[in-house]
Amino acid sequence: MSEQQPRRLTRKELLKRNKRIAKKRQMRLTFIAVAVTAFMVYITGVFGASLAYLGDFVSSGLVYLQFGRGFPVTIENQTYLQAEKMGSSLCILDSDSLSFYSPTGDEVYEYHHSMQNPAISTSGKRVVIYNANETSLKVSNAHNVLFSQEMNNDIIHASLARNNYLAVTTKSQSYNGEVKVYDSQMNEVFTWLNAKSFPLQSFLSPKAETLAVSCLMTENGSLVSEIYIIGTDDGQERFKLQNKDGAVLAMEFIKEDKLIVFYTDKAAVVNLETGQTEKEYSYGGNDLTGYDIKNSQIVMALGDYEGVGGTKLAVTDLSLTETFAIDTEKAITDVQFASQRIFALGTEMVEQYSLKGEKISETAVKTNAKDIIDYNGCIVISGDSLEKLEKDSLK
């Protein structure tokens, strides 16, 4: 007597079973992520401050569990504005919304901002979105808006520190401008006022121990840039730097006590303990069209804003000592370190170089390519898609 064969599942039943198994697996992984995160927070022993970050840690961990189909990803054809990496997430800002993507290309969360002039700044697990020349801002992680804030004056600039402290530069009713610093729970720490020059940008050091504010003023009919260095423990000015040759384009803390400043004509490293500029790197009459800092290296794209002529890719260490330079005939609009490579975006292609300056490949991209960003590899951001470029091998 033959044994009865088990009934074969229909395709519909098989799909249901697989979907049920996948859902159980995701729930199990979610539980593990939450449990491990809570345990790590607990063993730090710093209960009050650490528990404030619990939601951010859980949100960041859950991003890895949002499974998409991978890249390329088609995005809404809104006006693209900005892209920033936020720990495990990729933030894409357009004229309508702020979207968060997982490493596998899944849209984790979308926030419709309704702002006329939006801009963003990220830390490891949070993003601040603010309405330039208006008064509203919001702080979010990858799944929820955490805080909403209405400033008394129009916002000029906002930035998050690594520990989620927030610096907001605004206009002022009685002064030329002011900067408000908030802790991670949006409690105001202090307000810095400026009556002599006009604040444009403000940045906090990784531990939020120091505030750097770039300002602009006129002196004898000429524009002069100023950088104020302020201690966040007392809100008092430590020292001030002046530059009469060029305005400040960007600033980044490369250490708690080191600040790199990108002027219109040069880059400079400032020692915040001594108040001295340690070294400068001249652009040689070129424009800074892009830069990136990663793994103790800096790459600067030095060319022409108008896209005329070639571009020099200058690679330096954190002290601005040049290690090598790459001359390319292309007009480069953005440059990134990614996957142990240097990626340089032109109008119709991306050039790929080794960390020793050897050209590896050249890949055609869409004519509407806007930016490139290091997000688990080089992502090309176009007006309608996110596309990952493969890391090519040396020949």
Disulfide bonds with the S-S distance in Angstrom:
none
